[in-house]
Amino acid sequence: MFIQFTPFIACLYLNIANRLIPELFSLIVVAIFFMLCLSYSTLEITNKTNRRYIFYFAIIAGIGISLKITFAPYILIPLIVIRGIKNKLLFGLELLLSTSFFLIPALNRWVYFRNWIENLFIHSGQYGNGDSNIIDSSIFKNNLIQIYQFNPLIVILLIILTVGLLIYFIPKIRVKRKKDILFLSALSFTITAIVIILLIAKQLKFYYLSPALVLVIPAIILLILVYNRNRVLQRYLLPISFIVLSLFIYKSEAKEAIFGVKNEVGINRINAMEFVNKNLKNVPVAIVANYYGAPFLGYSAFYGMAYSSQNYKNELKPLLYKTFPNIYTYHNWNNRFNYWDDVGYTLPEIIQKHDSVFLYLGDEEIVRTIEMEVLGINRKIDCSQKIIYQNTETGEKIIKLKTNPEYQNKWIINCDAEQLDSTSNNFINKDILFQNGSTQSSNFARSGIFSSCLTNNKEFGIGAMLTNVQKGDHYLIFVWKYDNGNNKSVLVVAATDVQKYYNATSQIILKQNNWQKILIDIKINKDLNGNNLKIYCWLANDNVPAYFDDFCIEKIQ
């Protein structure tokens, strides 16, 4: 029946089937829970059978949690299905013992593991990073929208399941039973899927959804078995299910897998591998990949070492140094390019070390992020950049970065808000991106016909990054603001760690027609050496919109 219900699986799960990651095992865990629930529902409930199944449930739940913490909501299945407070408490005790047993391999890194889980909970960013606010409501809401856009059919199915579970209580339907394990099983699978989706929305990566996606199939089967008790419904349930199934096959992405459509993404990525093998041998490479991986053997070696014990890492390092002496792999565990010496490097540090480096970017989203954060305004200017490979089908890009001494000391770059990039999300000037292009407005302008308009709904205006700034660097940053009575908008320069530097000012140094010039003069000291600086215009809660134009960054030393 699992195979028959394959059309309800997102292609996401089928795509990760060839990768050895914890999410892949969610199907096995859920399949065992499903069979246990079916078996449990057919037996006469006695103390003996309860104890036996409590043990089975605890073992499987313990295995799931030890595989990945996002499997933890699976414990809701036995907690809902098992009857009686004492039995639930017994399950909790056996679950604790089971989980402890399966986590024995992690005991040698217990403190690291504990801190990892704690950071995942108390921070709103990926991998325990981000602000210490548990949940960022705006990101959470946006991630829920992305989940729906990514796979609306699963969301629709969960809504149908919820409605089906509520209809169960209508007396005229005549399917309700006392101590109905089958219904409780369907309920538990549906609730668990919803809980997992809500948890994943906190720190979204689409393949994290796999543990929730595989719950939908057994939930459908269990609910059909519940409603199959009604003879009238029996006549219509099968043909209706067949029609619905056919529609889902036609509409869902799974039809590609069912009808043998080739995985074009995987095939197109082979082109990058062929290019790399031919042109990038024994050269410094900085890798920023998405979850499809990267066309470098050193990339897979990095993850093999990253998940090894410290003793095994020490054994591997001499071999990795020799085999892959010039491979650096970026990871947002530490937002650094990692090398075999356990030291995280910034991109400028790698360029300085090798004079030039080839930067591999895995997809378009990563390209935009890295261009803003890793390739700051200063990196765009003091390093020459040449795209040597680009794949429009996959979004992959390889850029050759080389030190450009001619422009290292003094330069000036501005943004007049006149042009947007192809995504319309960024302003662009001379191939350099500035953030928040969606604020472009033609209401007022100091030069040209556009400016950046900030409102309560769009509070951040023209922005940029200076990355890996060095002691002694001296920057003048200014912008022109339209004088329309708004007095709560500022120019901000802030270090990634705002405790080290934060300056928000609306102080006017010059007036010209109806425009006011705001300036921040910053000289990098030893505390800021190596840090990144975020620069942006900000409206702090004012009903009067703010208009900014002719944003400029000048390095004078």
C-alpha positions as CSV (number, residue, x, y, z in Angstrom):
1,M,0.0,0.0,0.0
2,F,2.9,2.3,0.6
3,I,4.0,1.8,-3.0
4,Q,0.4,2.4,-4.2
5,F,0.3,5.7,-2.4
6,T,3.6,6.9,-3.8
7,P,1.9,9.8,-5.8
8,F,1.3,11.5,-2.4
9,I,5.1,11.6,-1.7
10,A,6.9,14.8,-2.8
11,C,9.7,14.3,-5.2
12,L,11.8,15.7,-2.5
13,Y,11.9,12.4,-0.6
14,L,12.6,10.5,-3.8
15,N,15.4,12.8,-4.7
16,I,17.2,12.2,-1.3
17,A,16.8,8.4,-1.7
18,N,20.3,8.1,-3.1
19,R,21.9,10.0,-0.2
20,L,22.9,8.6,3.2
21,I,21.3,11.1,5.5
22,P,19.1,10.7,8.6
23,E,15.9,11.9,6.8
24,L,16.1,8.9,4.5
25,F,15.4,6.6,7.5
26,S,12.2,8.4,8.4
27,L,10.3,6.1,6.1
28,I,11.6,3.0,7.9
29,V,10.7,4.4,11.3
30,V,7.2,5.5,10.2
31,A,6.6,2.1,8.4
32,I,7.3,0.3,11.7
33,F,5.1,2.6,13.7
34,F,2.4,2.1,11.1
35,M,2.6,-1.7,11.3
36,L,2.7,-1.6,15.1
37,C,-0.4,0.6,15.2
38,L,-2.3,-1.8,12.8
39,S,-1.3,-4.8,14.8
40,Y,-2.1,-3.1,18.1
41,S,-5.6,-2.2,16.9
42,T,-6.4,-5.8,16.1
43,L,-5.4,-7.3,19.5
44,E,-7.4,-7.6,22.7
45,I,-5.9,-5.0,25.0
46,T,-4.5,-6.6,28.1
47,N,-1.7,-5.6,30.5
48,K,0.6,-8.1,28.8
49,T,0.0,-6.8,25.3
50,N,0.2,-3.2,26.5
51,R,3.6,-3.8,28.1
52,R,4.9,-5.6,24.9
53,Y,3.8,-2.9,22.6
54,I,5.0,-0.1,24.9
55,F,8.4,-1.7,24.7
56,Y,8.2,-1.9,20.9
57,F,7.1,1.7,20.6
58,A,9.9,2.9,23.0
59,I,12.6,1.1,21.0
60,I,11.5,2.5,17.6
61,A,11.1,6.0,19.1
62,G,14.5,5.8,20.7
63,I,16.1,4.8,17.4
64,G,14.3,7.7,15.6
65,I,15.5,10.4,18.2
66,S,19.1,9.0,18.0
67,L,19.0,9.4,14.2
68,K,18.0,13.0,14.3
69,I,16.4,15.4,16.8
70,T,13.7,16.4,14.3
71,F,12.3,12.8,14.7
72,A,11.5,13.6,18.3
73,P,7.8,14.4,17.5
74,Y,7.3,10.8,16.6
75,I,6.9,10.1,20.3
76,L,3.5,11.7,19.9
77,I,2.3,8.6,18.0
78,P,2.6,6.1,21.0
79,L,1.6,8.8,23.5
80,I,-1.7,9.2,21.7
81,V,-2.2,5.6,20.8
82,I,-1.3,4.0,24.2
83,R,-4.2,4.1,26.6
84,G,-3.9,5.0,30.3
85,I,-1.7,7.4,32.2
86,K,0.3,4.6,33.9
87,N,1.1,3.1,30.5
88,K,2.1,6.4,29.0
89,L,4.4,7.0,32.0
90,L,5.9,3.5,31.5
91,F,6.4,4.4,27.8
92,G,8.2,7.6,28.9
93,L,10.6,5.7,31.2
94,E,11.4,3.0,28.6
95,L,11.8,5.7,25.9
96,L,14.4,7.4,28.1
97,L,16.3,4.2,28.5
98,S,16.0,3.3,24.8
99,T,17.2,6.8,23.7
100,S,20.1,6.7,26.2
101,F,21.2,3.3,24.8
102,F,21.1,4.4,21.2
103,L,23.0,7.6,22.0
104,I,25.9,5.8,23.6
105,P,28.1,6.6,20.5
106,A,27.6,10.3,21.2
107,L,28.6,10.2,24.8
108,N,32.2,11.1,24.1
109,R,30.9,14.4,22.7
110,W,28.0,14.8,25.1
111,V,28.7,18.5,26.0
112,Y,28.9,19.4,22.3
113,F,25.7,17.5,21.6
114,R,23.9,19.2,24.5
115,N,25.0,22.7,23.5
116,W,24.0,21.9,19.9
117,I,20.4,21.0,20.9
118,E,20.3,24.0,23.3
119,N,21.3,26.4,20.6
120,L,18.9,24.9,18.1
121,F,16.1,25.7,20.6
122,I,17.1,29.2,21.8
123,H,18.2,30.7,18.5
124,S,16.1,31.5,15.5
125,G,18.7,30.9,12.7
126,Q,20.0,27.9,10.9
127,Y,22.2,25.4,12.9
128,G,21.8,27.2,16.2
129,N,22.8,30.6,14.8
130,G,20.8,33.8,14.6
131,D,19.1,35.9,17.3
132,S,18.4,34.5,20.7
133,N,14.7,34.8,20.4
134,I,13.7,31.1,19.8
135,I,11.4,32.0,16.9
136,D,11.6,34.9,14.5
137,S,7.9,35.5,13.7
138,S,8.6,37.0,10.3
139,I,10.9,34.2,9.2
140,F,8.5,31.6,10.7
141,K,5.6,33.0,8.7
142,N,7.6,33.3,5.5
143,N,8.8,29.7,5.9
144,L,5.3,28.4,6.3
145,I,4.4,30.2,3.1
146,Q,7.4,28.6,1.3
147,I,6.4,25.2,2.5
148,Y,2.9,25.6,1.0
149,Q,4.4,26.9,-2.2
150,F,6.9,24.1,-2.3
151,N,4.3,21.3,-1.8
152,P,0.7,22.6,-1.6
153,L,-0.7,19.1,-2.1
154,I,0.7,17.9,1.2
155,V,-0.8,20.9,3.0
156,I,-4.2,20.2,1.3
157,L,-4.0,16.6,2.3
158,L,-3.3,17.5,6.0
159,I,-6.4,19.8,5.9
160,I,-8.5,16.9,4.4
161,L,-7.2,14.5,7.1
162,T,-8.1,17.0,9.8
163,V,-11.6,17.4,8.4
164,G,-11.9,13.6,8.2
165,L,-10.9,13.2,11.8
166,L,-13.5,15.8,12.9
167,I,-16.3,14.1,10.9
168,Y,-15.5,10.9,12.7
169,F,-17.4,12.3,15.8
170,I,-20.7,12.9,13.8
171,P,-23.1,10.1,15.1
172,K,-24.8,9.6,11.7
173,I,-21.5,8.5,10.1
174,R,-21.6,5.4,12.4
175,V,-17.9,4.7,12.4
176,K,-17.0,5.7,15.9
177,R,-15.9,2.9,18.3
178,K,-14.9,2.7,22.0
179,K,-11.1,2.5,22.6
180,D,-10.6,3.1,18.9
181,I,-6.9,2.4,18.4
182,L,-7.3,2.7,14.6
183,F,-8.7,6.2,14.9
184,L,-6.2,7.3,17.5
185,S,-3.4,6.0,15.1
186,A,-4.8,8.2,12.3
187,L,-5.0,11.1,14.7
188,S,-1.5,10.6,16.0
189,F,0.1,10.5,12.5
190,T,-1.7,13.6,11.4
191,I,-0.9,15.6,14.5
192,T,2.7,14.5,14.4
193,A,3.1,15.6,10.7
194,I,1.6,19.0,11.5
195,V,3.9,19.4,14.6
196,I,7.0,18.5,12.5
197,I,6.1,21.0,9.8
198,L,5.7,23.8,12.4
199,L,9.1,22.9,14.0
200,I,10.8,22.8,10.6
201,A,9.3,26.3,9.8
202,K,11.6,27.6,12.5
203,Q,14.7,26.7,10.6
204,L,13.7,25.6,7.1
205,K,15.5,23.4,4.7
206,F,13.1,21.6,2.4
207,Y,14.6,18.1,2.9
208,Y,13.9,18.5,6.7
209,L,10.2,18.0,5.7
210,S,10.8,14.3,4.9
211,P,9.8,13.0,8.4
212,A,6.5,14.8,8.0
213,L,5.8,13.9,4.4
214,V,6.1,10.2,5.0
215,L,3.5,10.4,7.8
216,V,0.7,11.5,5.4
217,I,0.5,8.1,3.6
218,P,-0.2,5.9,6.6
219,A,-2.5,8.6,8.0
220,I,-4.6,8.3,4.8
221,I,-4.6,4.5,4.9
222,L,-5.6,4.5,8.6
223,L,-8.5,7.0,8.0
224,I,-9.8,5.0,5.1
225,L,-9.8,1.8,7.3
226,V,-11.8,3.8,9.9
227,Y,-14.4,4.9,7.4
228,N,-14.5,1.5,5.8
229,R,-16.6,0.4,8.7
230,N,-19.7,2.1,7.2
231,R,-21.2,-0.1,4.5
232,V,-22.6,2.8,2.6
233,L,-19.3,4.6,2.6
234,Q,-17.6,1.3,1.4
235,R,-19.5,1.6,-1.9
236,Y,-18.2,5.1,-2.6
237,L,-14.9,5.2,-0.8
238,L,-13.0,3.1,-3.4
239,P,-14.1,5.0,-6.5
240,I,-13.7,8.4,-4.9
241,S,-10.3,7.5,-3.6
242,F,-9.4,6.3,-7.2
243,I,-10.5,9.6,-8.7
244,V,-8.7,11.7,-6.1
245,L,-5.6,9.5,-6.5
246,S,-5.7,10.0,-10.3
247,L,-5.9,13.7,-9.9
248,F,-2.9,13.8,-7.6
249,I,-0.9,11.6,-10.0
250,Y,-1.7,14.2,-12.7
251,K,-1.0,17.2,-10.6
252,S,1.8,16.2,-8.2
253,E,5.5,16.4,-8.9
254,A,5.7,12.6,-8.1
255,K,4.4,11.9,-11.6
256,E,7.9,12.7,-12.9
257,A,9.2,9.8,-10.9
258,I,6.2,7.5,-11.7
259,F,6.4,8.1,-15.5
260,G,10.2,8.0,-15.7
261,V,10.9,11.7,-16.4
262,K,14.7,12.2,-16.2
263,N,16.1,14.2,-13.3
264,E,17.4,17.1,-15.4
265,V,19.0,18.8,-12.4
266,G,21.2,15.8,-11.7
267,I,22.1,15.4,-15.4
268,N,22.9,19.1,-15.9
269,R,25.2,19.1,-12.8
270,I,27.4,16.6,-14.5
271,N,28.5,19.4,-16.9
272,A,30.1,21.3,-13.9
273,M,31.9,18.1,-12.9
274,E,33.4,17.7,-16.3
275,F,34.5,21.3,-16.4
276,V,36.1,21.1,-13.0
277,N,37.9,17.9,-13.8
278,K,39.3,19.4,-16.9
279,N,40.2,22.9,-15.8
280,L,40.5,23.1,-12.0
281,K,43.2,20.6,-11.0
282,N,45.5,21.5,-8.2
283,V,44.2,25.1,-7.8
284,P,42.8,26.8,-4.7
285,V,39.0,26.3,-4.6
286,A,36.5,27.8,-2.2
287,I,33.3,25.8,-2.3
288,V,29.8,27.0,-1.4
289,A,27.4,24.2,-2.2
290,N,23.7,23.6,-1.7
291,Y,22.3,20.2,-0.7
292,Y,22.9,18.7,-4.2
293,G,26.6,18.7,-3.3
294,A,29.5,20.0,-5.4
295,P,31.6,18.6,-8.2
296,F,34.8,18.2,-6.0
297,L,36.0,15.1,-4.3
298,G,37.4,17.3,-1.5
299,Y,33.8,18.4,-0.7
300,S,32.7,14.9,0.1
301,A,35.9,14.3,2.1
302,F,35.2,17.4,4.2
303,Y,31.8,16.1,5.3
304,G,33.2,12.6,5.8
305,M,35.7,14.1,8.2
306,A,33.3,16.6,9.8
307,Y,31.1,13.7,11.1
308,S,34.0,11.6,12.3
309,S,35.2,11.3,15.9
310,Q,38.1,13.5,16.9
311,N,40.6,10.6,17.0
312,Y,39.6,9.5,13.4
313,K,39.9,13.2,12.3
314,N,43.4,13.3,13.6
315,E,44.2,10.1,11.6
316,L,42.7,11.5,8.4
317,K,44.2,15.0,8.4
318,P,47.7,14.1,7.1
319,L,46.1,12.2,4.2
320,L,43.6,15.0,3.5
321,Y,46.3,17.7,3.6
322,K,48.2,15.7,0.9
323,T,45.3,14.7,-1.3
324,F,43.3,18.0,-1.2
325,P,45.8,20.8,-0.3
326,N,43.8,23.6,-1.8
327,I,40.1,22.8,-0.9
328,Y,38.1,25.1,1.4
329,T,34.5,24.3,2.1
330,Y,32.0,26.9,3.4
331,H,29.5,26.0,6.0
332,N,27.0,28.1,8.0
333,W,27.9,26.1,11.2
334,N,30.5,28.9,11.6
335,N,30.0,31.0,8.4
336,R,33.6,30.3,7.4
337,F,35.5,28.3,4.7
338,N,36.7,25.3,6.6
339,Y,40.1,23.6,6.0
340,W,41.7,20.4,7.3
341,D,43.3,22.3,10.2
342,D,40.0,23.0,11.9
343,V,40.5,26.7,11.2
344,G,37.7,28.6,9.5
345,Y,38.9,31.2,7.0
346,T,37.2,34.1,5.4
347,L,37.3,34.5,1.6
348,P,39.7,37.5,1.7
349,E,42.0,35.4,3.9
350,I,42.1,32.7,1.3
351,I,42.7,35.2,-1.5
352,Q,45.5,36.7,0.5
353,K,47.0,33.3,1.2
354,H,46.9,32.1,-2.5
355,D,46.7,35.4,-4.4
356,S,43.9,34.0,-6.4
357,V,41.1,31.5,-5.7
358,F,38.3,29.8,-7.7
359,L,34.9,30.3,-6.0
360,Y,32.2,27.6,-6.7
361,L,28.6,28.7,-6.0
362,G,26.0,26.0,-6.0
363,D,22.8,27.8,-7.0
364,E,21.3,31.2,-7.7
365,E,20.1,31.8,-4.1
366,I,23.6,31.0,-2.8
367,V,25.1,33.3,-5.4
368,R,23.0,36.2,-4.2
369,T,23.7,35.5,-0.5
370,I,27.4,35.1,-1.0
371,E,27.7,38.2,-3.2
372,M,26.0,40.2,-0.5
373,E,27.8,38.7,2.6
374,V,31.1,37.0,1.5
375,L,31.8,39.2,-1.5
376,G,31.2,42.6,0.2
377,I,31.5,45.9,-1.6
378,N,35.2,46.1,-0.7
379,R,35.8,42.6,-2.1
380,K,34.1,43.5,-5.3
381,I,36.5,46.4,-5.8
382,D,39.9,45.2,-4.4
383,C,39.6,41.8,-6.1
384,S,39.2,41.2,-9.8
385,Q,36.4,38.8,-10.6
386,K,35.9,36.8,-13.7
387,I,33.1,34.2,-14.3
388,I,34.8,31.2,-15.9
389,Y,31.8,28.9,-15.7
390,Q,28.1,29.4,-15.4
391,N,25.2,26.9,-15.8
392,T,21.8,28.7,-16.3
393,E,19.9,25.4,-15.8
394,T,21.3,24.7,-12.3
395,G,22.4,28.2,-11.2
396,E,26.0,27.0,-10.6
397,K,28.7,29.6,-11.1
398,I,32.5,29.5,-10.8
399,I,34.3,32.8,-10.3
400,K,38.0,33.4,-10.4
401,L,39.0,35.9,-7.7
402,K,42.4,37.6,-7.9
403,T,44.0,40.3,-5.8
404,N,43.8,43.6,-7.5
405,P,46.4,45.9,-5.8
406,E,45.5,48.9,-8.1
407,Y,42.2,49.4,-6.2
408,Q,43.1,48.3,-2.7
409,N,43.9,51.7,-1.1
410,K,41.3,54.3,-2.2
411,W,38.0,53.9,-4.0
412,I,34.4,55.2,-4.1
413,I,31.2,53.4,-5.1
414,N,27.6,54.7,-5.1
415,C,24.0,53.6,-5.7
416,D,21.5,56.0,-7.2
417,A,18.6,53.5,-7.0
418,E,18.0,53.7,-10.7
419,Q,18.6,50.1,-11.7
420,L,17.5,46.7,-10.3
421,D,19.0,43.3,-10.9
422,S,17.1,40.5,-12.7
423,T,15.4,39.4,-9.5
424,S,14.2,43.0,-8.8
425,N,15.3,42.3,-5.2
426,N,18.5,44.3,-5.4
427,F,19.7,47.6,-6.7
428,I,22.7,47.3,-9.0
429,N,25.4,49.6,-10.2
430,K,28.5,48.6,-12.2
431,D,27.7,44.9,-11.5
432,I,27.7,45.6,-7.7
433,L,24.6,44.7,-5.8
434,F,22.9,46.7,-3.1
435,Q,20.2,45.3,-0.9
436,N,16.4,46.0,-0.7
437,G,15.7,46.9,-4.4
438,S,12.0,46.2,-3.7
439,T,11.9,49.7,-2.1
440,Q,12.5,51.5,-5.4
441,S,10.1,54.4,-5.8
442,S,9.5,57.2,-8.4
443,N,7.7,59.5,-5.9
444,F,10.9,61.6,-5.2
445,A,14.5,61.5,-6.5
446,R,17.6,63.5,-6.0
447,S,19.3,62.2,-9.1
448,G,17.6,60.3,-11.9
449,I,13.9,59.3,-11.4
450,F,14.1,56.8,-8.5
451,S,14.9,56.6,-4.8
452,S,14.5,54.1,-2.0
453,C,11.1,54.5,-0.2
454,L,10.8,53.1,3.3
455,T,7.5,52.5,5.0
456,N,6.3,50.5,8.1
457,N,6.0,47.5,5.8
458,K,9.4,48.0,4.2
459,E,11.6,49.5,6.9
460,F,15.0,48.7,5.4
461,G,16.3,50.6,2.4
462,I,19.5,50.7,0.3
463,G,22.1,48.5,2.0
464,A,25.5,46.8,1.5
465,M,28.2,44.9,3.3
466,L,31.9,45.5,3.9
467,T,33.5,42.2,4.6
468,N,36.6,41.4,6.6
469,V,37.5,45.0,7.2
470,Q,41.1,45.6,8.3
471,K,42.6,47.7,11.1
472,G,43.5,51.1,9.6
473,D,40.8,51.1,6.9
474,H,38.9,54.4,6.8
475,Y,35.5,54.7,5.3
476,L,33.1,57.6,4.7
477,I,29.5,56.4,4.3
478,F,26.8,58.9,3.3
479,V,23.3,59.0,1.9
480,W,20.8,61.8,0.9
481,K,17.4,61.8,2.6
482,Y,14.3,63.7,1.4
483,D,13.0,66.3,3.8
484,N,9.3,65.5,4.1
485,G,8.9,65.7,7.8
486,N,10.0,62.2,8.6
487,N,12.3,62.3,11.7
488,K,12.6,58.6,12.5
489,S,14.8,57.4,9.7
490,V,18.5,56.8,10.1
491,L,21.7,55.6,8.4
492,V,23.1,52.5,10.2
493,V,26.5,51.0,10.2
494,A,26.7,47.8,12.4
495,A,29.1,45.0,13.0
496,T,27.8,41.5,12.8
497,D,28.3,41.5,16.5
498,V,26.5,44.8,17.4
499,Q,28.3,44.8,20.8
500,K,31.5,45.7,18.9
501,Y,30.1,48.5,16.8
502,Y,26.7,50.0,16.1
503,N,26.1,53.5,14.8
504,A,22.6,54.8,13.8
505,T,22.5,58.5,12.9
506,S,20.1,61.0,11.4
507,Q,22.5,64.0,11.9
508,I,22.4,66.3,8.9
509,I,25.8,67.7,7.7
510,L,24.5,69.4,4.5
511,K,21.2,70.6,3.0
512,Q,20.6,70.9,-0.7
513,N,17.2,71.8,-2.1
514,N,14.8,69.5,-0.2
515,W,17.5,66.8,0.4
516,Q,19.6,66.3,3.5
517,K,23.0,64.6,3.6
518,I,23.7,62.1,6.4
519,L,27.3,60.9,7.0
520,I,29.0,58.2,9.1
521,D,32.8,58.4,9.3
522,I,34.4,55.1,10.5
523,K,38.0,54.1,11.0
524,I,38.6,50.4,11.7
525,N,40.3,49.7,15.0
526,K,41.7,46.5,16.4
527,D,38.4,45.4,17.8
528,L,36.7,45.6,14.4
529,N,39.7,44.0,12.5
530,G,38.4,41.1,10.4
531,N,34.7,41.8,11.1
532,N,31.9,42.4,8.6
533,L,29.9,45.7,8.6
534,K,26.3,45.9,7.6
535,I,25.3,49.3,6.1
536,Y,21.7,50.2,5.5
537,C,19.0,52.9,5.7
538,W,16.3,52.2,8.3
539,L,12.9,53.6,9.1
540,A,12.0,53.2,12.8
541,N,8.2,53.0,13.1
542,D,6.9,56.2,11.5
543,N,3.7,56.6,9.5
544,V,5.5,59.2,7.3
545,P,7.6,57.4,4.6
546,A,11.3,58.1,4.2
547,Y,13.1,58.5,0.9
548,F,16.8,57.9,0.5
549,D,18.9,58.4,-2.6
550,D,22.6,58.5,-3.8
551,F,23.9,56.1,-1.2
552,C,27.8,56.2,-1.2
553,I,30.7,54.3,0.3
554,E,34.2,55.8,0.0
555,K,37.4,54.3,1.2
556,I,39.9,57.1,1.9
557,Q,42.6,55.0,3.4
